[in-house]
Amino acid sequence: MYLTSEKKAELFTKFGKDAKNTGSIESQIALFTFRINHLTEHLQKNRKDFGTERALNALVGKRRRMLDYLMAKDIERYRAILKELNLRK
């Protein structure tokens, strides 16, 4: 399994300030980014896996909506998460 509970705890600790803070917007964006990167690697090897492609598009849309929410709520936190995760925008 590519996403272990230790890896999740690490992401939540780094971006959510605490391993138990799974609901913060930054930790959710970081988790989605990790999953998107994994699915992108999978699709580079398996080009005809259309179910995974559909799931990837859904995740990208969710992350985009969360980033839009964060940008409207607090622009400084938005810029910080973009810089930390190396996202373009």
C-alpha positions in Angstrom: 0.0 0.0 0.0 1.4 3.4 -1.0 -0.3 5.4 1.7 0.4 4.0 5.2 -0.9 5.4 8.4 2.6 6.6 9.3 2.9 8.5 6.1 -0.6 10.1 6.7 0.5 11.1 10.3 3.7 12.6 8.9 1.7 14.7 6.4 -0.8 15.8 9.0 2.0 16.7 11.4 3.9 18.7 8.8 1.0 20.6 7.3 -1.7 20.4 10.0 0.5 21.2 13.0 -0.5 18.0 14.7 -1.0 14.3 13.7 -4.6 14.5 15.0 -5.5 17.6 13.0 -6.7 15.8 9.9 -9.4 18.4 9.1 -7.2 21.4 8.5 -7.4 22.6 4.9 -3.6 22.5 4.5 -3.3 18.9 5.6 -6.1 17.9 3.3 -4.5 19.6 0.3 -1.2 17.9 1.2 -2.9 14.5 1.3 -4.6 15.1 -2.0 -1.3 16.2 -3.6 0.4 13.0 -2.3 -2.4 10.9 -3.8 -2.4 12.9 -7.1 1.4 12.4 -7.5 1.0 8.6 -6.9 -1.9 8.3 -9.4 0.1 10.3 -12.0 3.0 7.9 -11.7 0.6 5.0 -12.1 -1.0 6.5 -15.2 2.4 7.0 -16.8 2.9 3.3 -16.7 -0.7 2.2 -17.4 -2.0 4.6 -20.0 -5.3 2.8 -20.6 -6.5 2.7 -17.0 -9.5 4.9 -17.4 -10.9 4.3 -14.0 -7.8 5.7 -12.3 -7.8 8.6 -14.8 -11.3 9.5 -13.7 -10.4 9.2 -10.0 -7.4 11.4 -10.7 -9.5 14.1 -12.3 -11.9 14.0 -9.3 -9.0 14.5 -6.9 -7.6 17.3 -8.9 -11.0 19.0 -8.8 -11.3 18.6 -5.1 -7.9 20.0 -4.5 -8.6 22.9 -6.8 -11.8 23.8 -4.9 -10.0 23.6 -1.6 -7.2 25.9 -2.9 -9.8 28.3 -4.1 -11.5 28.3 -0.7 -8.1 28.9 1.0 -7.3 31.7 -1.4 -10.6 33.5 -0.6 -10.2 32.9 3.1 -6.5 33.7 3.7 -4.1 34.5 0.9 -0.9 34.2 2.9 -1.7 30.6 3.9 -2.6 29.9 0.2 0.7 31.2 -1.0 2.6 29.3 1.7 1.0 25.9 0.8 1.6 26.5 -2.9 5.3 27.1 -2.2 5.7 24.2 0.2 4.0 21.7 -2.2 5.6 23.2 -5.3 2.3 23.7 -7.0 1.8 26.0 -10.0 -0.7 28.8 -10.0 
